[in-house]
Amino acid sequence: MEVMDYMKEAKSKSRDVNMIVTNLDEELEGNFTVYCDVAWCKYGDAGYGFVVLDRNNDRIFCCGCKDRAESPLMAGTLAIWYGLDNARKKGMKQLTVRSDCLRIVRILGWDFQAPWKISMLVNKIKKLTDIIEVVK
């Protein structure tokens, strides 16, 4: 099931787009995968979504929001930021991020330099990776 399918399911079950799928009071150990996706239109509106799965591919939680972004690259970067930040706030320390925005994946992997418009956001993501034990 794709990220947007999870988001549609979450939206249909909840008044807002935030949805907790399991009890987060239990211990959150192990590696979690954060799947990030974004929809962007040329007028600057963007919809972000992410799903956090455990090692058994069970949904832990998912979230979505609407915001503004100047470009698809900025929107993809914001989706990763929201996903990582929310997972960290839930106490998850070992994270793998998945995104179909290859350019931001390469920027975060130090393969490319970030354009100046997203450089501050990229730095915030990289600072988060210092707090989290493992980010792939």
ZINOR-V186885 format. One record per helix or strand of 2 or more residues. SS is the DSSP state (2 for helix, 1 for strand). FROM is the first residue (numbers start at 1). LEN is the number of residues. Records with the same first field share a line. If there is no record, write none. Layout:
BEGIN
SS: FROM-LEN  FROM-LEN
END
This chain:
BEGIN
2: 3-11  72-18  102-7  116-16
1: 19-2  31-10  45-9  59-10  94-6  134-2
END
